[in-house]
């Protein structure tokens, strides 16, 4: 993963927030590791100001711990916190899946099918890293939740962002196959217009992911790019 060589989008703070979330989700930035603003600014090709603002925003979201003297670090997640987050996700995503079916549009359904097909192809090819599968998994779920409302999507994004360090339950092929089988059922329910079933299957899917992580609490996003030490100037 290289330092950005092109100008970021107009909102530099949002650009940095998005990049930081990607690096946390992929496991590129490790939990508890001090992060120097100068290193992030160089990495993302921006000045220190949007980096500082982005860290403050992620601190408010619970992703980053920030100390004015020591700097910022990715908040470490305990097994108890993970269990709590999964319970919240199961309830919230069940409701979101139901709402998505109720508000589904042809274009929305096409987007969900495309995301599902891309993840299926990547899994079957066997050439993607667990981190890459995890990104495709997120794309599938948020293709569904995107049919609800910006408020619901924002709420769910915050819950997903709290999973730090970046963890993936897509590391073992057997687990990945079961998770994708869940996706098959969720998509089928959506295509039938069965909101209740889509919600139920989504909650069960989240519960399965929780059990996988409970089995190995140290699961991380294998395949994350090696990057420079964020604690160095």
N, C-alpha and C positions, 0 to 999 in steps of 0.2 A: 504494500500500500504506500503510495508515494505522496509527497507534499503537493498540495494543489498548485498547479502552474497556471491556472486561468482565474480570472476574476469571478468571485462568488456572486450569487444573485443579489438583487437590490437590497433585501433585508439581510445584512451581514450577521446580525445576531441570530436570526432564525436559521441561517445557513450553518452557523457554528453549533447551534442546538441540535440540528438534524445530524450533523457529522459526529458530534459527541455521542448521541444516542446510538448511531450505527456502530461506533467503536466499542461502546459498552455492550451492546447486544451481541457483537461478534466475539467478545472476550478479548479484544485487542488491548483495552485498558483494564488492568487488573484491579480487583477490589483492595481498598486500603492503600494503594500506591499514591504517593503525593504527585500532584500534577502541576507543573509550572506553567503559568499563563504564557510566558515567552515561548515555550516549546509548542504549545497549542497554536499560538499565533503564527509561528513559522510553518507548522504542519498544515494549517488550513489556509494560509496565504492571506491573513487579515491582520489588523492592528490589535493591540491589547484590549481596546475598549469593548468590541463585540464579544471577545472571549470572556471578559469579566462579567458582562451582562448575561451571557449564556450560562455561566456557572451559577450565577445567582438564581436564574430561572430554574435550573435543574436542582438546585438546593431546595427551592420551594416545592418542587415535585417529589422530593425525597430520593432522588437518584444520586445526588452528590452531597458530601459533607464538606462544608467550607469553613476555614479558619483564616481570619485576616492576617495572621502571622505565619502560620505553617503552610497555608495554601489549600487547595481542593483535593479531594480524593473520592473515588467511587465508593458509595456506601456499601458496606458488607451486609449480606443477607443471611440471617440465621435460618435453620430448619423450621423453627416456629413461625417466623415471618413468612416463609414460603407457604406453609400450610394455610395461614390466614389469607394470604393473597389468592391462593387457588380457590378457597371457599368463596371469596368475594367474586372472583372471576366466574366461577361456575354459575352463581346466581345472576350476575349482571349479563353474562353472555347468553344465558338461556333466554332472558327477556329480550336481548338485542336480536337474537336469531328469530324469535317469534315476530318481533316488530318488522324485521327485514322481509319476512315472507308476506306479511300483511301489506307492505308498501312496495313490493317488488315490481320492477319494470322490465320490459324485454332487454333493454340495454344492460341493466343491472345483472340480470340472469346470465347474459353473455359474458360479462366480466368475471362472474363467479366461475362459470364453466372454464373460461380461459385460464384462470389462476389454478384451478384444480388440475387441468390437463398439463400445465407446465410443471407442477409439483410431481404429478404421476410420472411424467416422462423423465424427470431428473432422478427420481427414486429408482425407476426401472433401469436406467442407464448405469447406475452405480458409480458414476464418476464425480458426483458432487460431494463436497465436504458436508459434515453435519451442520456447520454454521450456515452454509448456503441453503441447505434444506430448511433450516429454521427460518431463514428470510422468506423463502417461498411459502412456508406454512403461514407466516404472518400475513403475507399478501392474500392468501386464500381467505383467511378469517376476516380481514378488514375489507375485502371485496364484498363480503356478506354484510358486515356491520355498516359499511358505507351506504347501505340502502335505508338506514334509519334516519338519523339526523346528526348534524355537526356536534350537538351537545353529547349525544350518546357516544359518538366516535371519540371525542375528546376525553370523556370519562374512561373509556376502555384503554385508550392510549396511555393514560396515566397509570392504570393498573399494570399494563404490560411493561411499562418503563421501570417499574419498581423491582422487576426481576433482575437484580444485580448481585454478583457478576453475571455477565451474559451466560445464560444456561441454555442448553439444548437437550431435549429428550429424544433427539433424532440420531443419536450416535450409534445405537445398536440396530442392525437391519431388522431384527424381529420386532422391536418396538416401533420402528418406522413403518413397518408393514401394517401393524395394528392401528397406528394412528391414521394412516392413509385410508385404511378400511373404514374407520370412523368417518372420515371426510366423504367417502363414497355414500354412506348412509345419509349424512347431512345434506349433501347435494341432491340426492334422490328425493328426500322429504321436501326440499325447497322446490324442486321441479313439479312435485305433486301439489304444491300449495298447502302443505300440511304444516302450519305454523307450530302447533303443539308438539308434533313429532320432531321437527327441526330443533326446537328448543330443548327437548328432552335429550336428544342425541348429542347436542352441543355440550350440555352440562355433564353428560357421561364422558364425553371426550376430554373435557378439562379435568375431570376426576381421574381419568386414566393417566394423563400427563403428571398429575400430582403423585400418583402411586409410583410412577417411574422415577420421579425425582426423589421421592422418599426413600426409595431403594438405594439410590446413590446420590446423597446430598451434594457431593462435590462435582457433579456433572458440570462441565463447562463446554463452551462452544469450540470444540476441537476443529482445527483447520483455520483458525483466525490468523491473519497475517502477522508476522513478526514486525514490530515497529520499534522506533527508537525509545529509549527510556524516558518516560514522561516526567521523571523527577529531576532530569538533568537540564541545565541551561542550554 
